[in-house]
């Protein structure tokens, strides 16, 4: 009877889900976005990839999924190169490629996201 109780206890603790949550604050994120908006305006949009990387890093580093914190390892320079390529394709396709940019950006973001621990 003791062995059965021990195995049931082990099974129930291993099947429990760990918490998933976001531990950032709304005010902090709003300030990041406001700062990013000002930087984007001042640089006429050239710094927009840097702003995206800054905001993604903040959001992702404050996210925990099933007890494991996420980390973002993308760089602004890497995104800037992709950004130039995407807008080049948009110009030569007369804007048709712009419909694909959101998906490409999401793929890039996810490919640079991993578990920190």
C-alpha positions as CSV (number, residue, x, y, z in Angstrom):
1,X,0.0,0.0,0.0
2,X,2.9,2.4,0.7
3,X,4.4,1.8,-2.7
4,X,1.1,2.5,-4.4
5,X,0.7,5.7,-2.5
6,X,4.2,6.8,-3.3
7,X,3.7,6.1,-7.1
8,X,0.4,8.0,-7.1
9,X,2.1,11.0,-5.4
10,X,4.9,11.0,-7.9
11,X,2.5,10.8,-10.9
12,X,0.3,13.6,-9.6
13,X,3.3,15.9,-9.0
14,X,4.8,15.3,-12.4
15,X,1.4,15.9,-14.2
16,X,0.9,19.2,-12.5
17,X,1.3,22.2,-14.8
18,X,3.8,24.9,-13.9
19,X,2.7,28.5,-14.0
20,X,2.9,30.6,-17.1
21,X,2.8,34.4,-16.7
22,X,4.0,37.8,-17.7
23,X,5.7,39.7,-14.9
24,X,6.3,43.1,-16.6
25,X,4.4,46.2,-15.8
26,X,2.0,48.1,-18.0
27,X,3.6,51.4,-17.2
28,X,7.1,50.2,-18.0
29,X,5.9,48.8,-21.4
30,X,4.1,52.0,-22.2
31,X,7.2,54.0,-21.5
32,X,9.3,51.6,-23.7
33,X,6.8,52.1,-26.5
34,X,6.6,55.8,-26.1
35,X,10.5,56.0,-26.1
36,X,10.5,53.8,-29.2
37,X,8.0,56.0,-31.0
38,X,10.0,59.2,-30.3
39,X,13.2,57.5,-31.5
40,X,11.5,56.3,-34.6
41,X,10.2,59.8,-35.3
42,X,13.5,61.5,-34.7
43,X,15.3,59.1,-37.0
44,X,12.6,59.1,-39.7
45,X,12.0,55.4,-39.2
46,X,15.6,54.2,-39.7
47,X,15.8,53.1,-36.0
48,X,12.5,51.2,-36.1
49,X,14.2,47.8,-36.2
50,X,16.2,48.7,-33.1
51,X,13.0,49.8,-31.4
52,X,11.3,46.5,-32.3
53,X,14.3,44.5,-30.9
54,X,14.2,46.6,-27.7
55,X,10.5,46.0,-27.2
56,X,10.7,42.3,-28.1
57,X,13.5,41.9,-25.7
58,X,11.5,43.5,-22.9
59,X,8.3,41.5,-23.5
60,X,10.1,38.2,-23.9
61,X,12.4,38.5,-21.0
62,X,9.4,39.2,-18.7
63,X,7.5,36.0,-19.9
64,X,7.6,32.7,-18.1
65,X,6.1,29.6,-19.7
66,X,5.5,26.5,-17.5
67,X,8.1,27.8,-15.0
68,X,10.8,28.5,-17.6
69,X,11.7,32.1,-18.4
70,X,12.2,33.1,-22.0
71,X,15.0,35.1,-23.5
72,X,15.4,37.0,-26.7
73,X,18.8,37.0,-28.5
74,X,18.0,38.9,-31.7
75,X,20.1,41.9,-32.7
76,X,19.1,45.2,-34.2
77,X,21.7,44.9,-36.9
78,X,20.4,41.4,-37.9
79,X,16.9,42.7,-38.1
80,X,18.0,45.9,-40.0
81,X,19.5,43.7,-42.7
82,X,16.3,41.8,-43.1
83,X,14.3,45.0,-43.0
84,X,16.2,46.4,-45.9
85,X,15.7,43.2,-47.9
86,X,12.0,43.1,-47.1
87,X,11.4,46.7,-48.2
88,X,13.5,46.2,-51.3
89,X,11.2,43.3,-52.3
90,X,8.2,45.5,-51.5
91,X,9.4,48.2,-53.8
92,X,10.2,45.9,-56.7
93,X,6.9,44.0,-56.4
94,X,4.9,47.3,-56.2
95,X,3.9,46.7,-52.6
96,X,2.7,43.1,-52.9
97,X,5.5,41.8,-50.6
98,X,4.3,44.0,-47.7
99,X,1.6,41.4,-47.1
100,X,4.4,39.0,-46.2
101,X,6.5,41.2,-43.9
102,X,4.4,40.6,-40.8
103,X,4.9,36.8,-41.1
104,X,8.6,37.2,-41.9
105,X,9.0,39.4,-38.8
106,X,7.2,37.0,-36.6
107,X,9.3,34.1,-37.9
108,X,12.4,36.1,-37.2
109,X,11.2,37.0,-33.6
110,X,10.4,33.4,-32.8
111,X,13.6,32.1,-34.2
112,X,15.5,34.4,-31.8
113,X,13.5,33.3,-28.7
114,X,14.6,30.5,-26.4
115,X,14.3,29.4,-22.8
116,X,16.8,31.1,-20.5
117,X,17.0,28.3,-18.0
